[in-house]
Amino acid sequence: MGCMKCGKKLGQSQVFCDECLEKMAQAPVEPGTVVKLPDRTEAPPSKKKPLRRLYFWEAEDEIGTLRSKIRWLTFALVVAVLGFLVAVAVIFLLLHWQGQLDILSLFR
């Protein structure tokens, strides 16, 4: 749980931190007085580490990465086309062996 005034991390039973309590003791408020608490829209400053960049920002590095991707995609395309041609050839051979297709008549 955090302090309701400054947002510092507190124990379970505390509502305000010791620093805020000292400041409030210097300017006491009469009992029954309406006190407006600060809005929670402003979060206390976080100590998060900045996100690590996942992308290259220099053109030379980006060109090398893109060339590598193009090589892999070209390789995948060639393998897919060869696989398709082998599958078609196997289908034609199976049909020929079953007598349903005469391959030689296709080339005459």
N, CA, C and O atoms as CSV, one atom per row, in Angstrom:
chain,resi,resn,atom,element,x,y,z
A,1,MET,N,N,0.853,-1.171,0.000
A,1,MET,CA,C,0.000,0.000,0.000
A,1,MET,C,C,0.899,1.234,0.000
A,1,MET,O,O,1.994,1.201,0.561
A,2,GLY,N,N,0.452,2.305,-0.615
A,2,GLY,CA,C,1.238,3.518,-0.703
A,2,GLY,C,C,0.649,4.637,0.124
A,2,GLY,O,O,-0.536,4.623,0.460
A,3,CYS,N,N,1.489,5.611,0.450
A,3,CYS,CA,C,1.054,6.801,1.190
A,3,CYS,C,C,-0.007,7.533,0.374
A,3,CYS,O,O,0.144,7.682,-0.839
A,4,MET,N,N,-1.070,7.989,1.018
A,4,MET,CA,C,-2.152,8.664,0.309
A,4,MET,C,C,-1.755,10.061,-0.148
A,4,MET,O,O,-2.454,10.670,-0.957
A,5,LYS,N,N,-0.642,10.572,0.362
A,5,LYS,CA,C,-0.231,11.920,-0.019
A,5,LYS,C,C,0.900,11.896,-1.046
A,5,LYS,O,O,0.817,12.569,-2.074
A,6,CYS,N,N,1.952,11.131,-0.777
A,6,CYS,CA,C,3.108,11.162,-1.684
A,6,CYS,C,C,3.294,9.872,-2.473
A,6,CYS,O,O,4.041,9.866,-3.452
A,7,GLY,N,N,2.646,8.786,-2.085
A,7,GLY,CA,C,2.717,7.549,-2.845
A,7,GLY,C,C,3.820,6.591,-2.448
A,7,GLY,O,O,3.970,5.549,-3.086
A,8,LYS,N,N,4.602,6.899,-1.419
A,8,LYS,CA,C,5.675,5.993,-0.998
A,8,LYS,C,C,5.091,4.697,-0.459
A,8,LYS,O,O,3.977,4.669,0.065
A,9,LYS,N,N,5.858,3.631,-0.597
A,9,LYS,CA,C,5.381,2.325,-0.148
A,9,LYS,C,C,5.366,2.274,1.373
A,9,LYS,O,O,6.309,2.715,2.030
A,10,LEU,N,N,4.285,1.731,1.924
A,10,LEU,CA,C,4.085,1.692,3.379
A,10,LEU,C,C,3.777,0.272,3.833
A,10,LEU,O,O,3.619,-0.644,3.026
A,11,GLY,N,N,3.697,0.122,5.148
A,11,GLY,CA,C,3.282,-1.138,5.737
A,11,GLY,C,C,1.775,-1.312,5.589
A,11,GLY,O,O,1.105,-0.480,4.977
A,12,GLN,N,N,1.246,-2.396,6.151
A,12,GLN,CA,C,-0.167,-2.714,6.005
A,12,GLN,C,C,-1.087,-1.723,6.713
A,12,GLN,O,O,-2.118,-1.340,6.158
A,13,SER,N,N,-0.734,-1.300,7.928
A,13,SER,CA,C,-1.674,-0.504,8.714
A,13,SER,C,C,-1.511,0.996,8.527
A,13,SER,O,O,-2.352,1.754,9.011
A,14,GLN,N,N,-0.461,1.463,7.842
A,14,GLN,CA,C,-0.231,2.885,7.685
A,14,GLN,C,C,-1.004,3.438,6.491
A,14,GLN,O,O,-1.232,2.753,5.494
A,15,VAL,N,N,-1.406,4.720,6.633
A,15,VAL,CA,C,-2.082,5.410,5.547
A,15,VAL,C,C,-1.196,6.522,5.007
A,15,VAL,O,O,-1.201,6.797,3.807
A,16,PHE,N,N,-0.436,7.163,5.891
A,16,PHE,CA,C,0.495,8.218,5.510
A,16,PHE,C,C,1.894,7.826,5.972
A,16,PHE,O,O,2.048,7.139,6.982
A,17,CYS,N,N,2.909,8.260,5.236
A,17,CYS,CA,C,4.286,7.960,5.632
A,17,CYS,C,C,4.717,8.903,6.758
A,17,CYS,O,O,4.021,9.869,7.069
A,18,ASP,N,N,5.863,8.614,7.361
A,18,ASP,CA,C,6.334,9.417,8.485
A,18,ASP,C,C,6.630,10.859,8.067
A,18,ASP,O,O,6.361,11.781,8.837
A,19,GLU,N,N,7.170,11.073,6.882
A,19,GLU,CA,C,7.460,12.431,6.418
A,19,GLU,C,C,6.186,13.251,6.282
A,19,GLU,O,O,6.129,14.403,6.713
A,20,CYS,N,N,5.160,12.648,5.678
A,20,CYS,CA,C,3.897,13.364,5.491
A,20,CYS,C,C,3.227,13.653,6.837
A,20,CYS,O,O,2.619,14.707,7.018
A,21,LEU,N,N,3.343,12.702,7.787
A,21,LEU,CA,C,2.752,12.924,9.106
A,21,LEU,C,C,3.428,14.101,9.801
A,21,LEU,O,O,2.754,14.898,10.454
A,22,GLU,N,N,4.760,14.224,9.670
A,22,GLU,CA,C,5.472,15.347,10.284
A,22,GLU,C,C,5.028,16.664,9.656
A,22,GLU,O,O,4.823,17.648,10.367
A,23,LYS,N,N,4.876,16.695,8.329
A,23,LYS,CA,C,4.423,17.916,7.662
A,23,LYS,C,C,3.005,18.279,8.081
A,23,LYS,O,O,2.692,19.456,8.259
A,24,MET,N,N,2.146,17.278,8.241
A,24,MET,CA,C,0.766,17.547,8.638
A,24,MET,C,C,0.694,18.006,10.101
A,24,MET,O,O,-0.195,18.775,10.466
A,25,ALA,N,N,1.624,17.537,10.934
A,25,ALA,CA,C,1.627,17.945,12.333
A,25,ALA,C,C,2.016,19.418,12.465
A,25,ALA,O,O,1.617,20.083,13.421
A,26,GLN,N,N,2.793,19.923,11.511
A,26,GLN,CA,C,3.191,21.337,11.548
A,26,GLN,C,C,2.009,22.250,11.219
A,26,GLN,O,O,1.975,23.396,11.668
A,27,ALA,N,N,1.054,21.767,10.452
A,27,ALA,CA,C,-0.123,22.566,10.103
A,27,ALA,C,C,-1.364,21.761,10.457
A,27,ALA,O,O,-1.978,21.160,9.576
A,28,PRO,N,N,-1.747,21.736,11.742
A,28,PRO,CA,C,-2.882,20.902,12.159
A,28,PRO,C,C,-4.210,21.416,11.594
A,28,PRO,O,O,-4.372,22.598,11.287
A,29,VAL,N,N,-5.142,20.484,11.473
A,29,VAL,CA,C,-6.478,20.790,10.955
A,29,VAL,C,C,-7.475,20.526,12.076
A,29,VAL,O,O,-7.361,19.538,12.801
A,30,GLU,N,N,-8.448,21.414,12.210
A,30,GLU,CA,C,-9.485,21.248,13.240
A,30,GLU,C,C,-10.314,20.002,12.953
A,30,GLU,O,O,-10.567,19.689,11.789
A,31,PRO,N,N,-10.740,19.285,13.991
A,31,PRO,CA,C,-11.576,18.106,13.766
A,31,PRO,C,C,-12.875,18.501,13.059
A,31,PRO,O,O,-13.467,19.535,13.368
A,32,GLY,N,N,-13.303,17.688,12.132
A,32,GLY,CA,C,-14.528,17.944,11.392
A,32,GLY,C,C,-14.307,18.757,10.122
A,32,GLY,O,O,-15.237,18.931,9.335
A,33,THR,N,N,-13.104,19.251,9.912
A,33,THR,CA,C,-12.814,20.030,8.715
A,33,THR,C,C,-12.680,19.079,7.520
A,33,THR,O,O,-12.047,18.027,7.607
A,34,VAL,N,N,-13.286,19.477,6.420
A,34,VAL,CA,C,-13.201,18.660,5.204
A,34,VAL,C,C,-11.825,18.869,4.582
A,34,VAL,O,O,-11.406,19.998,4.326
A,35,VAL,N,N,-11.143,17.772,4.349
A,35,VAL,CA,C,-9.812,17.822,3.767
A,35,VAL,C,C,-9.868,17.141,2.409
A,35,VAL,O,O,-10.357,16.018,2.283
A,36,LYS,N,N,-9.369,17.824,1.409
A,36,LYS,CA,C,-9.355,17.231,0.064
A,36,LYS,C,C,-8.020,16.524,-0.145
A,36,LYS,O,O,-6.954,17.133,-0.058
A,37,LEU,N,N,-8.104,15.238,-0.419
A,37,LEU,CA,C,-6.902,14.453,-0.686
A,37,LEU,C,C,-6.476,14.673,-2.133
A,37,LEU,O,O,-7.319,14.968,-2.980
A,38,PRO,N,N,-5.206,14.539,-2.428
A,38,PRO,CA,C,-4.757,14.726,-3.808
A,38,PRO,C,C,-5.350,13.670,-4.731
A,38,PRO,O,O,-5.631,12.541,-4.326
A,39,ASP,N,N,-5.530,14.074,-5.985
A,39,ASP,CA,C,-6.073,13.139,-6.969
A,39,ASP,C,C,-5.099,12.007,-7.217
A,39,ASP,O,O,-3.884,12.190,-7.130
A,40,ARG,N,N,-5.630,10.845,-7.525
A,40,ARG,CA,C,-4.804,9.682,-7.807
A,40,ARG,C,C,-4.453,9.597,-9.297
A,40,ARG,O,O,-3.857,8.612,-9.733
A,41,THR,N,N,-4.815,10.612,-10.077
A,41,THR,CA,C,-4.512,10.558,-11.499
A,41,THR,C,C,-3.014,10.643,-11.747
A,41,THR,O,O,-2.508,10.058,-12.704
A,42,GLU,N,N,-2.310,11.363,-10.897
A,42,GLU,CA,C,-0.867,11.465,-11.050
A,42,GLU,C,C,-0.206,10.362,-10.228
A,42,GLU,O,O,-0.254,10.365,-8.998
A,43,ALA,N,N,0.401,9.436,-10.928
A,43,ALA,CA,C,1.075,8.337,-10.250
A,43,ALA,C,C,2.442,8.806,-9.774
A,43,ALA,O,O,3.059,9.661,-10.409
A,44,PRO,N,N,2.914,8.263,-8.679
A,44,PRO,CA,C,4.260,8.640,-8.230
A,44,PRO,C,C,5.281,8.232,-9.280
A,44,PRO,O,O,5.047,7.283,-10.029
A,45,PRO,N,N,6.388,8.918,-9.345
A,45,PRO,CA,C,7.385,8.586,-10.367
A,45,PRO,C,C,7.858,7.149,-10.213
A,45,PRO,O,O,8.166,6.696,-9.111
A,46,SER,N,N,7.909,6.453,-11.320
A,46,SER,CA,C,8.314,5.048,-11.271
A,46,SER,C,C,9.807,4.931,-11.557
A,46,SER,O,O,10.411,5.788,-12.202
A,47,LYS,N,N,10.367,3.864,-11.065
A,47,LYS,CA,C,11.788,3.621,-11.270
A,47,LYS,C,C,11.988,2.480,-12.249
A,47,LYS,O,O,12.922,1.690,-12.115
A,48,LYS,N,N,11.109,2.398,-13.231
A,48,LYS,CA,C,11.218,1.341,-14.213
A,48,LYS,C,C,12.387,1.621,-15.147
A,48,LYS,O,O,12.716,2.769,-15.444
A,49,LYS,N,N,12.999,0.539,-15.597
A,49,LYS,CA,C,14.076,0.673,-16.561
A,49,LYS,C,C,13.462,0.970,-17.925
A,49,LYS,O,O,12.378,0.473,-18.233
A,50,PRO,N,N,14.130,1.763,-18.735
A,50,PRO,CA,C,13.592,2.016,-20.069
A,50,PRO,C,C,13.600,0.727,-20.892
A,50,PRO,O,O,14.457,-0.137,-20.705
A,51,LEU,N,N,12.640,0.611,-21.797
A,51,LEU,CA,C,12.546,-0.579,-22.621
A,51,LEU,C,C,13.751,-0.692,-23.544
A,51,LEU,O,O,14.234,0.295,-24.100
A,52,ARG,N,N,14.210,-1.908,-23.684
A,52,ARG,CA,C,15.332,-2.144,-24.585
A,52,ARG,C,C,14.837,-2.111,-26.016
A,52,ARG,O,O,13.790,-2.677,-26.328
A,53,ARG,N,N,15.571,-1.464,-26.872
A,53,ARG,CA,C,15.148,-1.368,-28.274
A,53,ARG,C,C,15.291,-2.732,-28.928
A,53,ARG,O,O,16.326,-3.390,-28.823
A,54,LEU,N,N,14.232,-3.135,-29.601
A,54,LEU,CA,C,14.250,-4.415,-30.283
A,54,LEU,C,C,14.608,-4.261,-31.753
A,54,LEU,O,O,14.909,-5.246,-32.428
A,55,TYR,N,N,14.577,-3.058,-32.240
A,55,TYR,CA,C,14.822,-2.822,-33.659
A,55,TYR,C,C,16.108,-2.036,-33.841
A,55,TYR,O,O,16.550,-1.319,-32.943
A,56,PHE,N,N,16.694,-2.183,-35.009
A,56,PHE,CA,C,17.892,-1.435,-35.341
A,56,PHE,C,C,17.478,-0.071,-35.879
A,56,PHE,O,O,16.514,0.038,-36.637
A,57,TRP,N,N,18.188,0.937,-35.498
A,57,TRP,CA,C,17.865,2.279,-35.959
A,57,TRP,C,C,18.878,2.785,-36.978
A,57,TRP,O,O,18.647,3.806,-37.625
A,58,GLU,N,N,19.992,2.085,-37.125
A,58,GLU,CA,C,20.990,2.494,-38.091
A,58,GLU,C,C,20.720,1.774,-39.410
A,58,GLU,O,O,20.428,0.578,-39.422
A,59,ALA,N,N,20.817,2.499,-40.508
A,59,ALA,CA,C,20.437,1.963,-41.814
A,59,ALA,C,C,21.280,0.752,-42.204
A,59,ALA,O,O,20.749,-0.200,-42.775
A,60,GLU,N,N,22.573,0.764,-41.912
A,60,GLU,CA,C,23.430,-0.341,-42.311
A,60,GLU,C,C,23.011,-1.641,-41.621
A,60,GLU,O,O,22.988,-2.698,-42.252
A,61,ASP,N,N,22.687,-1.567,-40.351
A,61,ASP,CA,C,22.251,-2.753,-39.619
A,61,ASP,C,C,20.903,-3.248,-40.137
A,61,ASP,O,O,20.678,-4.452,-40.253
A,62,GLU,N,N,20.022,-2.321,-40.443
A,62,GLU,CA,C,18.697,-2.704,-40.911
A,62,GLU,C,C,18.781,-3.346,-42.297
A,62,GLU,O,O,18.054,-4.300,-42.577
A,63,ILE,N,N,19.653,-2.840,-43.165
A,63,ILE,CA,C,19.809,-3.423,-44.499
A,63,ILE,C,C,20.326,-4.846,-44.390
A,63,ILE,O,O,19.842,-5.735,-45.091
A,64,GLY,N,N,21.307,-5.076,-43.520
A,64,GLY,CA,C,21.818,-6.433,-43.329
A,64,GLY,C,C,20.752,-7.389,-42.828
A,64,GLY,O,O,20.682,-8.535,-43.272
A,65,THR,N,N,19.921,-6.922,-41.904
A,65,THR,CA,C,18.847,-7.756,-41.368
A,65,THR,C,C,17.822,-8.079,-42.446
A,65,THR,O,O,17.360,-9.215,-42.549
A,66,LEU,N,N,17.465,-7.074,-43.254
A,66,LEU,CA,C,16.492,-7.303,-44.320
A,66,LEU,C,C,17.038,-8.259,-45.378
A,66,LEU,O,O,16.297,-9.100,-45.888
A,67,ARG,N,N,18.320,-8.142,-45.714
A,67,ARG,CA,C,18.917,-9.064,-46.683
A,67,ARG,C,C,18.873,-10.495,-46.170
A,67,ARG,O,O,18.594,-11.423,-46.930
A,68,SER,N,N,19.146,-10.674,-44.895
A,68,SER,CA,C,19.094,-12.009,-44.301
A,68,SER,C,C,17.676,-12.576,-44.367
A,68,SER,O,O,17.490,-13.751,-44.683
A,69,LYS,N,N,16.685,-11.747,-44.071
A,69,LYS,CA,C,15.283,-12.201,-44.141
A,69,LYS,C,C,14.898,-12.574,-45.562
A,69,LYS,O,O,14.198,-13.563,-45.782
A,70,ILE,N,N,15.360,-11.775,-46.538
A,70,ILE,CA,C,15.034,-12.063,-47.941
A,70,ILE,C,C,15.671,-13.386,-48.368
A,70,ILE,O,O,15.053,-14.158,-49.100
A,71,ARG,N,N,16.899,-13.656,-47.918
A,71,ARG,CA,C,17.546,-14.929,-48.251
A,71,ARG,C,C,16.746,-16.110,-47.712
A,71,ARG,O,O,16.526,-17.094,-48.418
A,72,TRP,N,N,16.314,-16.008,-46.457
A,72,TRP,CA,C,15.541,-17.101,-45.865
A,72,TRP,C,C,14.193,-17.272,-46.556
A,72,TRP,O,O,13.753,-18.400,-46.778
A,73,LEU,N,N,13.539,-16.178,-46.895
A,73,LEU,CA,C,12.246,-16.285,-47.577
A,73,LEU,C,C,12.410,-16.872,-48.979
A,73,LEU,O,O,11.564,-17.648,-49.423
A,74,THR,N,N,13.484,-16.512,-49.677
A,74,THR,CA,C,13.755,-17.080,-50.996
A,74,THR,C,C,14.011,-18.577,-50.883
A,74,THR,O,O,13.503,-19.361,-51.685
A,75,PHE,N,N,14.788,-18.969,-49.903
A,75,PHE,CA,C,15.057,-20.381,-49.679
A,75,PHE,C,C,13.759,-21.142,-49.396
A,75,PHE,O,O,13.545,-22.228,-49.934
A,76,ALA,N,N,12.904,-20.577,-48.561
A,76,ALA,CA,C,11.631,-21.228,-48.229
A,76,ALA,C,C,10.746,-21.344,-49.468
A,76,ALA,O,O,10.074,-22.359,-49.651
A,77,LEU,N,N,10.737,-20.320,-50.319
A,77,LEU,CA,C,9.938,-20.361,-51.541
A,77,LEU,C,C,10.443,-21.446,-52.486
A,77,LEU,O,O,9.642,-22.184,-53.060
A,78,VAL,N,N,11.762,-21.554,-52.657
A,78,VAL,CA,C,12.327,-22.581,-53.533
A,78,VAL,C,C,11.991,-23.971,-53.008
A,78,VAL,O,O,11.615,-24.852,-53.782
A,79,VAL,N,N,12.122,-24.173,-51.714
A,79,VAL,CA,C,11.799,-25.479,-51.118
A,79,VAL,C,C,10.315,-25.796,-51.312
A,79,VAL,O,O,9.966,-26.941,-51.603
A,80,ALA,N,N,9.442,-24.809,-51.158
A,80,ALA,CA,C,8.005,-25.046,-51.330
A,80,ALA,C,C,7.675,-25.402,-52.777
A,80,ALA,O,O,6.878,-26.309,-53.016
A,81,VAL,N,N,8.276,-24.704,-53.749
A,81,VAL,CA,C,8.009,-24.999,-55.161
A,81,VAL,C,C,8.529,-26.390,-55.521
A,81,VAL,O,O,7.839,-27.150,-56.201
A,82,LEU,N,N,9.740,-26.730,-55.072
A,82,LEU,CA,C,10.270,-28.069,-55.345
A,82,LEU,C,C,9.407,-29.153,-54.702
A,82,LEU,O,O,9.169,-30.202,-55.300
A,83,GLY,N,N,8.947,-28.896,-53.497
A,83,GLY,CA,C,8.058,-29.857,-52.833
A,83,GLY,C,C,6.764,-30.050,-53.602
A,83,GLY,O,O,6.262,-31.169,-53.710
A,84,PHE,N,N,6.222,-28.964,-54.138
A,84,PHE,CA,C,4.993,-29.056,-54.927
A,84,PHE,C,C,5.231,-29.872,-56.202
A,84,PHE,O,O,4.412,-30.720,-56.555
A,85,LEU,N,N,6.351,-29.620,-56.894
A,85,LEU,CA,C,6.645,-30.353,-58.125
A,85,LEU,C,C,6.864,-31.848,-57.854
A,85,LEU,O,O,6.423,-32.693,-58.632
A,86,VAL,N,N,7.534,-32.161,-56.767
A,86,VAL,CA,C,7.733,-33.569,-56.410
A,86,VAL,C,C,6.393,-34.221,-56.096
A,86,VAL,O,O,6.161,-35.361,-56.499
A,87,ALA,N,N,5.512,-33.530,-55.392
A,87,ALA,CA,C,4.195,-34.088,-55.067
A,87,ALA,C,C,3.388,-34.349,-56.333
A,87,ALA,O,O,2.729,-35.384,-56.437
A,88,VAL,N,N,3.428,-33.428,-57.301
A,88,VAL,CA,C,2.705,-33.620,-58.560
A,88,VAL,C,C,3.282,-34.812,-59.321
A,88,VAL,O,O,2.534,-35.610,-59.885
A,89,ALA,N,N,4.610,-34.934,-59.339
A,89,ALA,CA,C,5.240,-36.059,-60.028
A,89,ALA,C,C,4.851,-37.392,-59.392
A,89,ALA,O,O,4.591,-38.366,-60.098
A,90,VAL,N,N,4.813,-37.435,-58.086
A,90,VAL,CA,C,4.427,-38.668,-57.383
A,90,VAL,C,C,2.977,-39.022,-57.684
A,90,VAL,O,O,2.653,-40.195,-57.874
A,91,ILE,N,N,2.111,-38.034,-57.729
A,91,ILE,CA,C,0.697,-38.292,-58.046
A,91,ILE,C,C,0.560,-38.861,-59.456
A,91,ILE,O,O,-0.181,-39.818,-59.677
A,92,PHE,N,N,1.303,-38.246,-60.437
A,92,PHE,CA,C,1.250,-38.765,-61.799
A,92,PHE,C,C,1.773,-40.191,-61.881
A,92,PHE,O,O,1.188,-41.021,-62.578
A,93,LEU,N,N,2.865,-40.493,-61.181
A,93,LEU,CA,C,3.404,-41.853,-61.204
A,93,LEU,C,C,2.434,-42.858,-60.572
A,93,LEU,O,O,2.271,-43.964,-61.086
A,94,LEU,N,N,1.804,-42.488,-59.481
A,94,LEU,CA,C,0.838,-43.392,-58.843
A,94,LEU,C,C,-0.353,-43.656,-59.765
A,94,LEU,O,O,-0.831,-44.786,-59.866
A,95,LEU,N,N,-0.827,-42.606,-60.432
A,95,LEU,CA,C,-1.942,-42.797,-61.374
A,95,LEU,C,C,-1.514,-43.674,-62.558
A,95,LEU,O,O,-2.301,-44.481,-63.052
A,96,HIS,N,N,-0.276,-43.512,-63.007
A,96,HIS,CA,C,0.229,-44.325,-64.117
A,96,HIS,C,C,0.344,-45.792,-63.701
A,96,HIS,O,O,-0.032,-46.681,-64.465
A,97,TRP,N,N,0.858,-46.052,-62.499
A,97,TRP,CA,C,1.003,-47.428,-62.031
A,97,TRP,C,C,-0.346,-48.107,-61.815
A,97,TRP,O,O,-0.451,-49.326,-61.952
A,98,GLN,N,N,-1.369,-47.340,-61.482
A,98,GLN,CA,C,-2.693,-47.935,-61.300
A,98,GLN,C,C,-3.418,-48.102,-62.633
A,98,GLN,O,O,-4.487,-48.711,-62.685
A,99,GLY,N,N,-2.855,-47.574,-63.691
A,99,GLY,CA,C,-3.466,-47.738,-65.006
A,99,GLY,C,C,-4.517,-46.689,-65.302
A,99,GLY,O,O,-5.218,-46.820,-66.305
A,100,GLN,N,N,-4.664,-45.687,-64.513
A,100,GLN,CA,C,-5.675,-44.659,-64.741
A,100,GLN,C,C,-5.167,-43.516,-65.603
A,100,GLN,O,O,-5.953,-42.680,-66.047
A,101,LEU,N,N,-3.852,-43.469,-65.846
A,101,LEU,CA,C,-3.269,-42.382,-66.606
A,101,LEU,C,C,-2.099,-42.912,-67.422
A,101,LEU,O,O,-1.232,-43.617,-66.906
A,102,ASP,N,N,-2.090,-42.559,-68.715
A,102,ASP,CA,C,-0.971,-42.945,-69.562
A,102,ASP,C,C,-0.089,-41.711,-69.747
A,102,ASP,O,O,-0.442,-40.787,-70.479
A,103,ILE,N,N,1.063,-41.710,-69.074
A,103,ILE,CA,C,1.947,-40.534,-69.079
A,103,ILE,C,C,2.511,-40.291,-70.471
A,103,ILE,O,O,2.658,-39.140,-70.882
A,104,LEU,N,N,2.826,-41.343,-71.196
A,104,LEU,CA,C,3.413,-41.185,-72.518
A,104,LEU,C,C,2.454,-40.520,-73.488
A,104,LEU,O,O,2.881,-39.801,-74.392
A,105,SER,N,N,1.151,-40.754,-73.307
A,105,SER,CA,C,0.172,-40.131,-74.211
A,105,SER,C,C,0.048,-38.631,-73.986
A,105,SER,O,O,-0.434,-37.903,-74.854
A,106,LEU,N,N,0.484,-38.174,-72.819
A,106,LEU,CA,C,0.439,-36.728,-72.526
A,106,LEU,C,C,1.456,-35.960,-73.367
A,106,LEU,O,O,1.250,-34.786,-73.675
A,107,PHE,N,N,2.569,-36.631,-73.744
A,107,PHE,CA,C,3.636,-35.945,-74.476
A,107,PHE,C,C,3.570,-36.162,-75.981
A,107,PHE,O,O,4.451,-35.673,-76.688
A,108,ARG,N,N,2.602,-36.849,-76.494
A,108,ARG,CA,C,2.494,-37.104,-77.942
A,108,ARG,C,C,1.709,-36.028,-78.621
A,108,ARG,O,O,1.517,-36.078,-79.836
